[in-house]
Every structure is written in structure tokens, then in C-alpha cells.
Amino acid sequence: MSLNRWIQRREYGWPLQRGDRDLIMHRVYSSIQDHKHWNDLNNKPNQVSEFGAVFNLEFSPEGNVLVAACEKKSILLFDAITTKQTHKITDAHSDNVNCIKFLDDRMFATCSDDTTVALWDLRYLKMKVRSLHGHSNWVKNIEYSQNDKLLVTSGFDGSIFTWDINSHTEQGLIYQKVFHTSGLMRCRLSPDGSKLVICSTGGYLMIIHSLDLTTLHKDLCGFRPSMYRLMQMGHQYIPQAAKFDHVFSKKQKKNRVELVTDFPEDNDAEVVLALQIHPCGHSILSRNISYDEKTEWSCIHNINEEPGDITERMVDTTSSRRKRKLTCGSNDELPNHLADEESGDSTDEVRYNISRRQRTLRSRLTGRTAPPPPPPPPPPISSSSTSSSNNANPQNNDQQQVANRPESFVPDIWAAEVTVEERAIRQNRARTSNSVTGYNYVYAISSGVLPAAAANLATAQRNSTGNASLRGSNNTNSSNNSNNNSRRRISLSLNNDGESPSIRLRSSFSDLDPSNDGSSTSSSDSPPPIPIERIRVRACQYGGRQIFQNPKKLMYYIVEPNKGKGFIKEPCFSADGRIICSPYDNGIRLLGFTDTCSEYPRHSSAIEVIKREPRPLVVIKEIKVHQNIVLSTKFSPREPLLVTGCKNGKIVWYHPNL
């Protein structure tokens, strides 16, 4: 059917025939072309504008105003009808501006690497309406819940905050940290506000159904999705993670959790960089970096809740060769030479199974081995020394907490949350204060796998080797022998035959040398290898425990080139959800679910068919008009108008040419 024929039938009020709208929308989207370039810079690929790269683009709800977040602390405003620049704010923040979100037709919020969030009014842009302080690291994402009237922000500090912008006290706005997880990248609210989707550097997505922001902190307090994912991948029961099975069950009426971990066969997702939700709220678009770091993948996952209770579909660990048969009993220490003979790979890196293939702990630098595992927190100190130096060294508060731990606390998982910026700050602080703070940000977690008997063995082992030195005779010091010898690490490993695991008491790092300026040492300048001492332990039995696996959610996918490493490329949906605009090197690709630009499947039967065999997205059109990599894309909410921004600061407008 021609476009004129379709318009004529629409004028006469005749009913549309099946497939007519798909053909017309395919005609519209396939004819999109660039028609206006802003800040072209005379086609010089290496020249950057005075505003820097364009990190984010956002239309107002009515689609008449476009706001651009720029690298060099700037915000640009455009008239979406005339495509002309109307305002510019050169010092909107003290660092990169990352994201923009409209709250209504006149108010919008911005976030920045300066860890703040700012509120602006289109009617008066000479100054901020308000600045919000609460995050401790770069703020990367802003959402607004129309149901709760709360502003939702997330950053690289791993925290999600909610702000009641309608409240104001003498201390500022009322805000609350509702969730925290390591490796947080983005969080998105569904259009109806019933779901919150989170992507992370762990290669998984997390969906929170029946969202209630007012009780989210209470409902998910203590839940660590990374530890739960570790339990699923290793097929090993971790009591500290399994005690949160209830958050996946439908018995929890609000804030139910669902993990999305299925990706294409050749896509071993490592870091999920970008996240967008379909305008209808039934699917999500994510972009991730594969494990080989050579490709990126755009994936569409269905986020509708499963009809049954997913906790009922369990994988019985008793039938697996990796089952845990830990029985409380006597503990016999093996001689060192027998332990070495029993397992000749005692000094090898730990090998573990993730997704569909075996990985080893690796270093990103070629020619180097993986860095050794992080050490546990410093040993407890006396209360008198803590009280006398509490103001001088804030780390003593953490040490006091370590001292107050019960004897049953057995740290066997170590976590560290540190960015490049924080590491540089800690190095400079160590140089000025001559203090060793290299691993003060590392904290211990007790998974509950190891019983208290293992802790008693660790204590006995430390006492028996109290005079040993971990750094060699030249660095031996009688004042820190106890600290060095107390730095032990208990790790759990399975025998090759899949039988009962053995507990390994592994010596870890000693305190870092002051000559290292408080920085963590790489494998090239790390201390000499430390012999591993093993202790065979029998622990309590976890028979019949089950670990449920995540349901399949993948629908569509496509591979992308990994150009412009280190930059996040933001894709987007069209207003009707038929088309995806994906950054593609120095241009964009318009992707569809089918070659006729049909809508996302609505019927559950069609969705289940695609879930069983996910399909590749179809390339509708490819356009390259930028001189550098495209970082941001955005469709107008009212019409098929597209805008893209690149690393050079150039902005291009596209519209159909029928």
C-alpha cells in the first residue's frame, strides 16, 4: 500500500488492514536522513568543541525542548522545532555533566562527576534551583517516580538515593539510600513506575517488581546480588546468600527481585554499560562489553514477571558432582609436604566456572599474571589505642567493628569498592601522612559456608607460626610480626573428583611497605610467592539444599563493534517502540524486531517462542555523518525526530524524507 492510499483510507475513516501500519512505519523510518548539523567544526575529526563530548540528550515531555549534557561542565538547550540553540550554561557543574532528566514541562535535573545533582527551571537558567549532596562518587543516572514523587539517583559509589524534592528542612532535602550494590552502572524506572531495573559490572541485570521506593531499603536490606550470583555460578550453597531466597518469591508482595543472566551464545557479558526501557515497559535494551573486550552486544530482554513462582523451579545440588558434603568432626592438619604432593597446583590461580566456559583469574595487562587476592582487614587493636587516636585516623572505627565481631564470624569472601580516582586520592594521602592505607577499603564478608571450627584452626595456625616473616628477613620487624602473621585467608575449594571440599588456610599479603606510598602493588612488584599451608577440615552438612536458576529472558540481540573504549554509548527506543537507534562507530544504526518494523510481540505465546530461540535484530538503515564515535542518541517523544551527539561535541538532527 502506498503512503497516499493509506492517508486516504485514514481520512475516510476506513479500518486499517492487517500489516498496513507496519509497512507505513517502515517507509517512514527507512527514509530518515540527517538534515541539520550543529557545531560541525569543519569536518575535523580530531578537533573538539569548547563544550566537549555530548554524553546525554533529553527531550522535554512535550518534545519542544532538547537539553544536552556535555563533557566540559556545560549544558546546552535547543528549540526542537527550529533546531537552534537557545541557551548555554558553561559552569553548570564543577565536572563532567553525565545525565539529564525532566521532571515536568519546566523542571529538569542534572548529575555530574562532581558527585552532586542539580535542579533547574527552564524559566530562569541563571542559577540552580537547588543542589543535592549525598553521593560519594560520580553520579551517572537520574530517574523520577511519578507515583511516589521522588527523584531517584545512582552513581559509581554503588548507592541508589531517593530525594523528596517537595520537602525542605534546615539541613536540606529529605533523602534516603534505598539500595546498595557493588559495580552499579545504571538504574531505570519503567514508565508506570512499577519496576526498577539495575545493570552492573558483574554481567547481569536485576529487576525489582512491584516497586515501592518507600520500603525498598527495608525489604532488600543486606541483599547482595553479586554474592547470590556467585552462588548460582559456582553451584555451591552459600548460606549468607541463600537466606535471601524469599526476595525472589511471589510471597513477597512488594519489591520482588529477579536476575537476568542469559545472553547470546557468543556473548559472555562482563560489563553492562547502558540500559533503556521500552516505552511500553515490557522489555529492556542493554548494551554490554563481552569478556574478550573485542565486541559489544545490544540485547533485548523481556521484563514481564513470570507467571509462576520462580523459586519453585530449583536445581537440586545433591545430584551434582559439586555438592557440598560438609560434616562436623575432628580436624587433622596435613603436613606441608603431603599437602603439596596431594595437589601440585597449589600455587596456581583459582579456576572457576562462569556462564558457559571456564575462566581463570586474569590480568588486563599482557605478560602479567593476575594480582594476588586482597588481604583481610587489619587485625583488631585495643580499645585504649582506638579511643586515643579515633579522631586522628578514621579507619580505627572500622578496626573497632572488626574487634567486636563474634567468634563465629569467618571471613571467606573479600570485597573492595574503589575507583581510579579514589585510588589516586589514597595514594596522595599516604604520601603526605606516611601511613599505609593500601587496603583499608577492603572489607570482609562471611558467607556462612565455613563453620566456626575453621576460625579456631586459623587462630591455632597463626599462633604456631607467630615468628614467621612474610616479607623476607630484610623487612622483618618485631612490632608488626603479629599483624603480618594474622593476615590469613581461608578459601574453599572442591577436589577434582567432586567430593567433599577441603579448607585451605592461605597466607595473603603482609602490610604494604611505606616505600610503596600506600598504593596497591601489581604482580610485577608484588612480594615473593608465599607457600600455601593446607588444613583438611570437615564441616557441617548441607544435604538437600537447592539453588534456583534464573528464567530465560533474552528475546533479541545484535553484535556491535567496540570502538571508543572507555566511553559509554547510549542507545534509545523510538516513541512507538518499533525502532532502536544504536551508536555504530562514527554513525548510527536503526534496528527493528523484523524487517517490516513491526511492534514488539504482545501475546505470551509469541514471547515464549522467541525466548526458546532468541532472534537477531534487523538492520533497517545505517547512517554515518559524524567524524568521531557517537556517544548519545535520543528520539523525540512526539514524532520520528532523532538527535545524536558524538565525542567531538557535534550534534546532528535527523527526520524522515518521504
Buried (B, 14 or more C-beta within 10 A) or exposed (E): EEEEEBEEBEEEEEEEEEEBBBBBBBBBBBEBEBEEBBBBBEEEEEEBBEBBBBBBBBBBEEBBBBBBBBBBBBBBBBEBEEBEBEBBBEEBBEBBBBBBBBBEEEBBBBBBBBBBBBBBEBEEBEEBBBEBEBBEBBBBBBBBBEEBEBBBBBBBBBBBBBBBBEEEEEEBBBBBBBBBBBBBBBBBBBEEBBBBBBBBBBBBBBBBBEBBBEEBBEBBEEBBBBBBBBBBBBBBBBBBBBEBBEBBBBEBEBBBBBBBBBBBEEBBBBBBBBBBBBBBBBBBBBBBBBBEEEBBBBBBBBBBBBEEEBBEEEEEBEEEEBBBEBEEEEBEBBEEEEBBEEBEEBEEBEEBEBBEEEEEBEBEEEEEBBBBBBBBBBBBBEEEEBEEEEEEBEBBEBBBEBEEBEEEBBBBBBBEBBEEEBBEEBBEEBEEEEBBBBBBBBBBBBBBBBBEBBBEBBEBBBEEBEEEBBBEEEBBEEEBBEBBBBBBBBBBBBEEEEEBBBBBBBBBBBBBBEEBBBBBBEEEEEBEEBEBBBBBBBBBEBEEBBBBBBBBBBBBBBBBEBBBEEBBBBBBBBBBBBBBBBBBBBBBBBBBBBEBBBBBBEEEEEBEEBBEEBBEBBBBBEBEBBBBBBBBBBBBBBBBBBBBBBBBBBBBBBBBEE
